[in-house]
Amino acid sequence: MSNTGAAQQAFVKQSLVVNIEVPVRVFDGSTFVDDLTIKDFEIFENGKLQKIEAVYLINKRSIERSNEKKRFNPQTSRNFFLFF
């Protein structure tokens, strides 16, 4: 076995995943919808469906309800508003 073969075996491919928080507010007319689960959302990046790890219902600065595949500690002290 040559040194080149040993060097190729030592190479390990790794990938980096960055989770991003996407705050949303859902309304049915003027009524806030607060009973959504992780299954009610889809998010795409460059046309590719992404896996959603958690959904939190946050009221003011406290987490009222969570639906998690993986546990996170979401930021509750910042607010972002998206208007479409």
N, C-alpha and C positions, 0 to 999 in steps of 0.2 A: 504494500500500500504506500502510495506516495504522500508527501506532505500536502499536495494540492487536494487530494481526497479528504484528508483530515480537516483541512481548513473549510471545505465545503460542508462537511458534516456539522461543524461547530456553528455555522450560520443559522440563526433562528429568526424567522420572520415575525415581526410584531406589528400591531396596529394600535392606534390611539383613538379612543372614543371620547368625545366631549359631550356631556349632557347639557342641554340648553333649556332654561325655563321659558315658557311661552304663556304669559298671563292672558286669559280670555274672560269675557263676560258674555253670557248667553241670555237673550231675551226672547220671549214669545210675545210679540207686540210690545206692551209696556211692562209685562210681568217677567221678573228675573227667574230663570230656570235653575233650581238648585239641586236637582236629583239626577244629574248626569254621572255616568261612570266612565271608566277608561275605555270601554267598548263603544262609547258614543262619539269618540274623536278619531280623526285621521289627520296625519300631518305628512306632507310630502316635501322633499328637498330635491331640487332639480328633476322633478317628475318621478322620483323614487319614493315609495312608501317607507316611512321610518317607524321604528318600534317605539311606542310610548311606554315609559317605565312607571309613571305615576300621575295621578290626578288628585289635586287637593282643592277642597272648598275652604277658602280663607275669608273670614269675616273680621274686618279691621286688621288686627295683628295676631289673631289666633286661628289655628287650624281646627275647623269644625268637623270636617270629615275627610278621610283619605281613602284612596283606592290605589294600592301599590303592588307592583310586581317586584320592586326593589325598594328598600327603604332609603329615603332622602330626608334632608333637613332644609326645606325650602325657605328662601328669604321672605319674611313677612313684613319687613319694615319699609320696603320700597314699592311704589306703585307705578305701573306703566299703563298707558291708555292707547288703544288702537281703535281708530274710527274708520269704518269702511262704508 
